[in-house]
Amino acid sequence: MEHKLTRRKFFHLTAGAFAASRTLFSKEQPSQLFPPVYSSESKSVVALISGGPRRKIVTESLLSIEERILPQLRQKKVVVIKPNLVSTVNPLAATHADALHGILDFLGPRFRGPVIIAESSAGNTWEGFDNFHYQQVVSEHKTQQVSLVDLNQEGKYRTIPILDADLHVVPVRLAARLLDPDAFVICSAILKTHNTVVATLSVKNMTLGAPLRSAPKTPRWNDKRLYHGGVRQTHYDMLLTAQKMQPFWGAAVIDGFEGMEGNGPSSGLPVPSRIAIASTDYIAADRVGLEVMGINPRWVGYLNYCSQCGLGQYDLAQIEIRGTQPSKVTRKYQLHEDIERELQWMGPMTDLPPKLG
C-alpha cells in the first residue's frame, strides 16, 4: 500500500520530532540514573577540598582519604601516576606540574618504592613532558625515585576487544603498565568538558589514555582512533576498557583548581573552580566532579554504563563527601557547542535496520 506524505502530516511529524529533541536535551531533563545491572549498596568516600594553592589542595585531598589508600598502597611495589596530556602545547588542557607535586608530596613519607609518571599522549608525549615542566618535578623529588615513561615508546601492551564504527569486534592495545598487579595506579585528571562524551575526568583519562599509538619515527598507527567510531560506540568501548582496567585502579585525583569549559578537552576556556577531588572509587570521584560542574549525571553515558555494571558508586546519596559540600563550590560549566549531537547516544537507535525475524 502506498502512503502519501501530505503537507499537514509533514508538519505534524517534524513538530513531534522537535518536541522529542527538546525533551531529550532540555535543561530540565530528569537526572535519575539508569537502572543497575549489578546493584551496589556499598558507600564510597570522596574528598572535595577547596581553596589553594593547587599543590596544597591536591595533597590535602589525598590526606582526607588516607585510610582508604594505605592498605592497598602498602601491598604494591611501584606507583604509576597517569597524567592527562591530551594536548602537549596547551597548559590548560594538561595535568599541571603542581598537581604532580601534590601527589608526590603525599606519597613521600608513605611509599618507598619507585614512582613512574607514565602517559600515552595522542601527540608527542616527551614534548608534553618538556613543555609542562615534568622534568623539574622529577628533579625536585629525586629521593622518591621518580621517572618519566612514554607508554607509546615503551610499546608494552595487553590486548582487549572493542566495537568499531560498524559494530564489529576489533582488538586494541592497552599500555601494560596500567594493568600491572604490582602497581598502585593514580589517575591525575582535570575537570574538563568534552567534544564527544560531555565531560572528561578520571575514567575518561584512564580509558582513552591507555590505548597506544605508534612511537615517534616509526610506522604510523593509532588504536585511540578506534574509540571514535560513533557517539554510541565511544561510551560502550570506554565501559569495556574500564572493566579491564578497574581492578588495577588505586586512587583518582581530579585537579579542578582551574577547569576547562566550552570546547574541551583541548580548546576550551578556564574556570577558576579552585577545588581538588580524590577517591579510591574513580566513578564516585567523577560523579562529584559532574556535580561541581553543574552537569546532569544522566548525560554522561560511559559513567552510567560503568555504574550499571558495578564498577563504582554513581549515586550521590551513597557517597560520603569529606571537606567542602558540592553546593558551596558548584560553578555551572558551559558545555561543548556540539552538546546536542553528543547527547544523541541517549535517543533511539536509527542508524541500523529495524528488528528482523
Secondary structure, 3 states (H helix, E strand, C coil): CCCCCCHHHHHHHHHHHHHHHHHHHCCCCCCCCCCCCCCCCCCEEEEEEECCCHHHHHHHHHHCCHHHHHHHHCCCCEEEEECCECCCCCHHHECCHHHHHHHHHHHCCCCCCCEEEEECCCCCHHHHHHHCCHHHHHHHCHHHCEEEEEHHHHCCEEEEEEECCCCCEEEEEEEHHHHCCCEEEEEEEEEEECCCCCEECHHHHHHHHCECECCCCCCCCEHHHHHCCCHHHHHHHHHHHHHHHHHHEEEEEEEEEEEEECCCCCCCEEECCCEEEEECCHHHHHHHHHHHHCCCHHHCHHHHHHHHCCCCCCCHHHEEEEECCHHHHCCCCCCCCCHHHHHHHHCCCCCCCCCCC
